[in-house]
Amino acid sequence: MTARVLVVDDVPVNVKLLEAKLLVEYYEVVTAHDGVSALQVAHDQRPDIILLDVMMPGMDGYEVCRRVKADATTAHIPVVMVTALNEVSDRVRGLEAGADDFLTKPVNDVALFARIRSLVRLKRASDEWRAREATAVELGVTGATDNAVNEKAPGSILLATDGMWDKEAVTKTLIAQGHKIDHADNDASAISMASQGDYDIVIVADGDRSSDALRLCSQFRSLPETRHGPILLLVSEGTEDRLAKALELGINDYLVRPVEQDELIARSWTQIRRKRYEERLRENFAVSVNAAVTDPLTGLYNRRYLESHFERISDRLKEEGKTISLLMLDIDHFKKVNDTYGHDSGDQVLQAVAKRIVSNLRGFDTAVRFGGEEFVILLPDAPLSAAVSTAERLCKSMSSAPIPMSNGGEAISITASLGAATTMAGDESLEELVRRADAALYHAKRTGRNKVISSVAEPSAVSQPKSAVG
């Protein structure tokens, strides 16, 4: 996985050394020699990751990191601080400034490249969700959303305690932060609990345990329920190769034991915030997708959804040699409803009609607001007789009772006319099926309304509409 890496260091030799190592691994490298130029390069070139020295004249690495994370255009770029400082307080200060990791010089190449690959992978996943959201906003499917998360709300954490000899200390530290802690004594229990619970982090200890911690992490990443959940691994000092493998498997962060309390606090909060941010992105995208295919007034699917859904359904039914039916429903004299009672009342009628439609369909039928007061119902694996029966049920449902108004006004009585068309899946396009159902609907309108007319395709041509009981 290649990536653009920004190397920031005020010592030219250090920059050249890191640049040479990165180029050998086929990374694209851009450089900066002070904090001000680093911020400018980050803003202009949007690197995939920043390797940032801490001790620089003028603006130090901590301040650079804070400014990178405070700028909406660069906030999502991972920052790894690379420095000769190795005190716990230095690491914690970096993490609190927003750094994603803190590597001590001389940097172990295995650990460095493993961390770069891991952070770039996480960033690109996040970038994809943001790009989808931006596309939805650009297309007008949804408005811009606020992706801010509650940074102070405590999290829910699962400790996979097999091999965690420092369990009590870890638990005590996290509880003191207000987090809710659950314990899983073995891997099977950890998988089960993580799959069923919405945990902000799972913490796994490597080392002296009854099974392989990396295999457990791999299982977490392979299951859909736990695939996106952050994993924090506790590792022993001097296990860089094993740590590199863990990062390749998809763990999000690690702590070297013995665990320092302040670093555990800082890293756990970082993962909780990241998980909540990514969940917000996924939720926003789900909302935008829903907005793209849903009619906002009735909550039914819209025409855009029908077009793609028909293709999928038709392809499947064609392989099985089955029929597909389509109903067109139009509210009779709907213009009179709007003219007499007002558009607000008309909207309530449309909403009530949508509910009556849905309540009379099978779970796998699809109801669509086609436009105005016209609705389409797609009936997979339904012969003409079943389609007509459904249409008649809908027709009776529309006239069964007046529709009450929320403002206490006069309840409105309505009727509806329906056209039905059936074909062997794959024989006709959606446009052809809609045209026949629409012709049948028009015939129902011309011959008295509040009835069902059906049309069936013939081998050589489309049949003329014919009357059905209604």
C-alpha positions in Angstrom: 0.0 0.0 0.0 1.6 3.2 -1.2 0.9 6.6 0.4 2.1 10.2 0.5 4.2 10.8 3.7 5.0 14.2 5.0 8.3 14.1 7.0 8.8 17.1 9.3 12.2 17.7 11.1 14.4 20.6 11.5 17.6 18.5 11.1 18.2 17.9 7.4 20.1 14.6 8.0 17.1 13.2 9.8 14.8 14.2 7.0 17.1 12.6 4.4 17.4 9.3 6.4 13.7 8.9 6.8 13.1 9.9 3.2 15.5 7.3 1.9 13.9 4.5 4.0 10.4 5.5 2.8 11.4 5.8 -0.9 12.8 2.2 -0.7 9.3 1.1 0.3 7.8 3.0 -2.6 6.2 5.8 -0.5 5.8 9.2 -2.0 7.7 11.7 0.3 7.2 15.4 0.9 9.2 17.3 3.5 9.2 20.3 5.7 11.9 21.7 8.1 9.8 23.7 10.5 6.3 23.9 11.9 5.0 26.8 9.8 6.0 25.1 6.5 4.7 21.7 7.8 1.2 23.2 8.3 1.3 24.8 4.8 2.4 21.5 3.1 -0.2 19.5 5.0 -2.9 21.9 3.9 -1.8 22.1 0.3 -0.8 18.5 -0.4 -3.0 16.5 2.0 -0.6 13.7 2.8 -1.8 10.4 4.0 0.3 10.5 7.1 2.7 13.0 8.9 5.9 11.9 10.6 6.6 14.8 12.9 9.6 15.7 15.0 8.8 17.1 18.4 11.8 19.3 19.3 11.9 22.1 16.7 12.7 25.8 17.1 9.8 28.2 17.1 6.8 26.0 16.8 7.4 22.5 18.4 5.8 19.3 17.2 3.1 19.4 19.9 1.8 22.7 18.6 2.0 21.6 15.0 -0.1 18.5 15.9 -2.7 20.6 17.7 -3.1 22.9 14.7 -3.3 20.0 12.2 -6.0 18.4 14.2 -7.9 21.7 14.7 -8.0 22.4 11.0 -11.0 20.7 9.4 -9.1 20.1 6.1 -6.2 18.3 7.8 -7.8 16.9 11.0 -8.1 13.4 9.7 -4.5 13.0 8.7 -2.8 10.6 11.1 0.2 12.1 12.9 3.1 10.0 14.3 5.5 11.9 16.5 9.1 10.7 15.9 11.5 12.0 18.6 14.3 11.2 21.0 12.0 11.9 23.9 11.0 8.7 25.6 9.4 9.6 28.9 5.8 8.6 29.5 4.8 12.2 30.1 6.1 13.1 26.6 4.1 10.3 24.9 1.0 11.3 26.8 1.4 15.0 25.9 1.7 14.0 22.3 -1.4 11.8 22.4 -3.3 14.6 24.1 -2.2 16.9 21.3 -3.9 14.6 18.9 -1.0 12.4 17.8 -1.9 8.8 16.7 1.4 7.3 17.9 4.7 8.2 19.4 7.9 6.5 18.1 11.2 7.0 19.8 14.5 7.5 17.9 16.3 5.5 16.7 13.1 4.2 15.1 12.7 0.5 14.5 12.0 0.1 10.8 9.6 -2.8 11.2 7.5 -0.9 13.8 7.6 2.3 11.7 6.4 0.7 8.4 3.8 -1.4 10.2 2.4 1.7 11.9 2.4 3.7 8.7 0.5 0.9 6.9 -2.0 0.6 9.7 -2.8 4.3 10.1 -3.0 4.8 6.3 -5.5 1.9 6.0 -7.6 3.4 8.8 -7.5 6.9 7.2 -8.5 5.6 3.8 -11.5 3.8 5.2 -12.5 7.0 7.0 -11.8 9.1 3.8 -14.2 6.8 1.8 -17.1 7.5 4.2 -16.4 11.2 4.1 -16.2 11.1 0.3 -19.6 9.4 0.1 -21.1 11.9 2.4 -19.7 14.8 0.4 -21.1 13.3 -2.8 -24.5 13.0 -1.2 -24.4 16.7 -0.1 -23.1 17.8 -3.6 -26.0 16.0 -5.3 -28.5 17.5 -2.9 -29.5 14.2 -1.5 -28.9 15.4 2.0 -27.6 18.5 3.7 -24.2 19.0 5.3 -24.1 17.3 8.7 -22.2 17.9 11.9 -19.8 15.1 12.6 -18.8 16.3 16.0 -18.9 13.7 18.7 -19.3 13.8 22.4 -15.6 13.6 23.5 -16.3 13.4 27.2 -19.0 10.7 27.4 -17.5 7.6 29.0 -17.2 4.5 26.8 -18.0 0.8 27.1 -14.9 -1.4 27.1 -14.4 -5.2 26.9 -11.3 -6.7 28.5 -10.3 -10.1 27.1 -8.6 -11.0 30.4 -6.9 -14.3 29.4 -3.2 -13.5 30.0 -3.9 -10.1 31.4 -1.9 -10.3 34.7 -2.4 -6.5 35.0 -6.2 -6.8 34.8 -6.9 -5.2 38.1 -4.7 -2.1 37.4 -6.1 -1.7 33.9 -9.7 -2.1 35.2 -9.2 0.4 38.0 -7.6 3.0 35.7 -10.5 2.8 33.2 -13.3 2.8 35.7 -11.8 5.9 37.3 -12.4 7.6 33.9 -16.1 6.6 34.1 -15.9 3.8 31.5 -18.1 0.7 31.8 -15.9 -2.4 31.9 -16.9 -6.0 31.1 -14.5 -9.0 31.4 -14.2 -12.0 29.2 -12.2 -14.8 30.7 -11.6 -16.8 27.5 -11.6 -16.2 23.7 -14.9 -17.8 23.0 -16.5 -15.6 25.6 -14.7 -12.5 24.2 -16.0 -13.2 20.7 -19.6 -13.8 22.0 -19.6 -10.7 24.1 -18.1 -8.4 21.5 -20.5 -9.7 18.9 -23.5 -9.0 21.1 -22.4 -5.8 22.8 -21.7 -2.3 21.3 -18.2 -1.8 22.8 -16.1 1.2 22.1 -12.9 -0.7 22.5 -11.8 -4.3 23.0 -8.5 -4.6 25.0 -6.5 -7.8 24.4 -3.3 -8.8 26.2 -0.5 -10.6 24.3 2.0 -12.8 26.0 1.3 -15.5 28.6 -2.2 -16.7 27.7 -3.8 -20.0 26.9 -4.3 -19.1 23.2 -2.8 -16.8 20.6 -3.9 -13.2 21.1 -3.3 -12.4 17.4 -5.7 -15.2 16.4 -8.3 -13.6 18.6 -7.7 -10.2 17.0 -8.0 -11.9 13.6 -11.3 -13.4 14.6 -12.6 -10.0 15.7 -11.7 -8.6 12.2 -13.3 -11.4 10.4 -16.8 -11.2 12.0 -19.2 -8.5 10.7 -20.3 -7.5 14.2 -16.8 -6.7 15.3 -15.1 -5.8 12.1 -15.0 -2.1 12.7 -14.5 -2.1 16.5 -11.2 -0.7 17.8 -8.8 -3.2 19.3 -6.1 -2.1 21.7 -3.3 -4.7 22.2 -1.1 -4.9 25.3 2.3 -6.1 24.2 5.7 -6.8 25.8 8.7 -4.7 25.2 11.0 -6.0 22.4 8.3 -7.7 20.4 8.4 -5.4 17.4 7.9 -8.2 14.8 4.9 -9.6 16.6 3.5 -6.1 17.0 4.0 -5.5 13.2 2.0 -8.6 12.5 -0.8 -7.4 14.9 -1.0 -4.1 13.1 -1.2 -5.9 9.7 -4.1 -7.9 11.1 -5.9 -4.7 11.9 -5.5 -3.8 15.5 -5.9 -0.1 16.0 -3.4 0.7 18.8 -1.1 -0.9 21.3 0.5 -0.3 24.7 3.8 -1.6 25.8 3.7 -3.3 29.2 4.0 -2.5 32.0 1.1 -0.3 31.2 1.5 3.3 32.2 -1.8 4.7 33.6 -1.7 8.1 31.8 -0.9 6.5 28.5 -3.7 3.9 28.9 -6.1 6.8 29.6 -4.9 8.8 26.6 -4.9 6.0 24.1 -8.3 4.6 25.2 -9.9 8.0 24.9 -8.4 8.4 21.4 -9.9 5.2 20.3 -13.3 6.0 21.8 -13.5 9.3 20.0 -12.4 7.8 16.7 -15.0 5.0 16.9 -17.7 7.5 17.6 -16.6 9.7 14.7 -16.5 6.8 12.2 -19.9 5.6 13.5 -21.3 9.1 12.9 -19.9 9.0 9.3 -21.5 5.6 8.6 -24.8 6.8 10.1 -24.8 10.0 8.1 -24.1 8.0 4.9 -27.0 5.6 5.7 -29.3 8.6 6.2 -28.1 10.0 2.8 -28.7 6.7 1.0 -32.1 6.5 2.6 -32.8 10.0 1.5 -31.7 9.2 -2.1 -34.2 6.4 -2.5 -37.0 7.4 -0.2 -39.9 9.8 -0.7 -39.8 12.2 2.3 -43.5 12.7 2.6 -44.8 9.1 2.6 -41.7 7.2 3.6 -42.1 4.9 0.6 -39.3 4.2 -1.8 -39.0 6.5 -4.8 -38.7 6.1 -8.5 -34.9 5.9 -8.4 -35.0 2.9 -6.1 -37.6 1.2 -8.2 -35.4 1.3 -11.3 -32.5 -0.5 -9.6 -34.6 -2.8 -7.5 -36.6 -4.0 -10.5 -33.4 -5.0 -12.3 -32.2 -7.1 -9.4 -35.6 -8.7 -8.8 -36.1 -9.4 -12.5 -32.7 -11.0 -13.0 -33.3 -13.4 -10.0 -36.8 -14.3 -11.1 -35.7 -14.9 -14.7 -33.3 -17.6 -13.6 -36.2 -19.2 -11.7 -38.7 -18.9 -14.6 -41.2 -16.9 -12.6 -43.5 -14.0 -13.2 -43.4 -10.4 -12.0 -46.4 -8.1 -11.6 -46.7 -4.4 -11.2 -49.7 -2.3 -10.0 -50.3 1.3 -10.7 -52.6 3.1 -8.1 -53.9 6.6 -8.5 -56.1 8.4 -6.0 -59.4 9.4 -7.7 -60.2 13.2 -7.9 -57.1 14.1 -5.8 -57.0 17.6 -7.2 -60.4 18.2 -5.7 -59.0 17.1 -2.3 -56.3 19.8 -2.5 -58.7 22.4 -3.8 -61.3 21.7 -1.2 -59.3 21.0 1.9 -55.8 22.5 1.2 -52.5 21.0 0.4 -51.7 20.1 4.1 -54.8 17.9 4.1 -53.7 16.5 0.7 -50.4 15.6 2.2 -52.1 13.7 5.1 -54.2 11.8 2.5 -51.0 10.7 0.7 -49.4 9.6 3.9 -52.5 7.6 4.9 -52.7 6.0 1.4 -49.1 4.9 1.8 -49.8 3.3 5.1 -52.8 1.5 3.7 -50.8 0.2 0.8 -48.0 -1.1 3.0 -50.4 -2.8 5.4 -51.9 -4.8 2.5 -48.7 -6.2 1.0 -46.4 -9.1 1.6 -43.1 -8.4 3.3 -41.1 -8.7 0.1 -43.4 -6.6 -2.1 -42.2 -3.1 -2.8 -44.4 0.1 -2.6 -43.2 3.2 -4.4 -44.5 6.8 -4.6 -44.2 7.2 -8.4 -45.1 10.9 -8.5 -47.9 13.1 -7.3 -50.9 11.0 -6.2 -49.6 7.9 -8.2 -48.1 4.8 -6.6 -46.4 1.7 -8.0 -46.4 -1.7 -6.3 -43.9 -4.3 -7.4 -45.1 -7.9 -6.8 -42.3 -10.5 -7.3 -43.3 -14.0 -8.1 -47.0 -13.0 -8.5 -49.2 -14.4 -11.3 -51.9 -12.2 -12.7 -54.6 -13.7 -10.5 -52.6 -12.8 -7.4 -51.8 -9.3 -8.6 -55.5 -8.6 -9.3 -56.4 -10.0 -5.9 -53.9 -7.7 -4.2 -55.1 -4.7 -6.3 -58.7 -5.4 -5.3 -57.7 -5.6 -1.7 -56.0 -2.2 -2.0 -58.9 -0.7 -3.8 -61.3 -1.7 -1.0 -58.9 -0.5 1.6 -58.8 3.0 0.1 -62.6 3.4 0.4 -63.0 1.4 3.6 -62.9 4.4 6.0 -62.5 8.2 5.8 -59.0 9.6 6.5 -59.0 11.6 9.8 -57.2 15.0 9.8 -54.7 15.9 12.5 -56.1 19.4 12.8 -59.5 17.9 13.8 -61.1 18.9 10.5 -63.5 16.9 8.5 -62.3 13.4 7.7 -61.8 12.9 4.0 -63.2 9.9 2.0 -61.3 8.7 -1.0 -61.3 6.0 -3.6 -58.5 4.8 -5.9 -58.2 3.2 -9.4 -55.6 0.6 -10.2 -54.0 -1.0 -13.2 -52.3 -4.3 -13.1 -49.7 -5.8 -15.5 -47.9 -9.2 -15.3 -45.1 -10.7 -17.4 -42.5 -13.4 -17.2 -39.4 -11.9 -15.6 -36.9 -10.8 -18.2 -39.5 -10.5 -21.0 -40.2 -6.8 -20.5 -38.4 -3.8 -19.1 -39.7 -1.7 -16.2 -40.7 1.0 -18.7 -42.8 -1.5 -20.7 -44.5 -3.0 -17.6 -45.2 0.5 -16.2 -46.7 1.6 -19.6 -49.1 -1.4 -19.7 -50.1 -1.0 -16.0 -50.6 2.8 -16.7 -52.8 2.0 -19.7 -54.9 -0.3 -17.6 -55.1 2.4 -14.9 -56.3 4.9 -17.5 -58.9 2.5 -18.7 -60.2 2.1 -15.0 -60.4 5.9 -14.8 -62.3 6.2 -18.0 -64.8 3.5 -17.1 -65.9 4.8 -13.7 -62.9 4.8 -11.3 -62.7 2.9 -7.9 -61.9 -0.3 -9.8 -59.1 -2.6 -11.0 -58.3 -3.2 -14.6 -55.6 -5.7 -15.6 -53.4 -6.3 -18.7 -51.3 -9.3 -19.5 -48.5 -9.6 -22.0 -49.0 -11.9 -25.0 -46.2 -13.7 -26.7 -46.1 -11.4 -29.7 -47.6 -8.2 -28.4 -49.0 -6.5 -25.4 -52.7 -7.2 -24.9 -55.4 -4.6 -24.7 -56.6 -3.8 -21.1 -59.4 -6.0 -19.9 -61.8 -5.5 -17.1 -61.4 -7.3 -13.8 -63.7 -7.5 -10.8 -63.4 -4.4 -8.7 
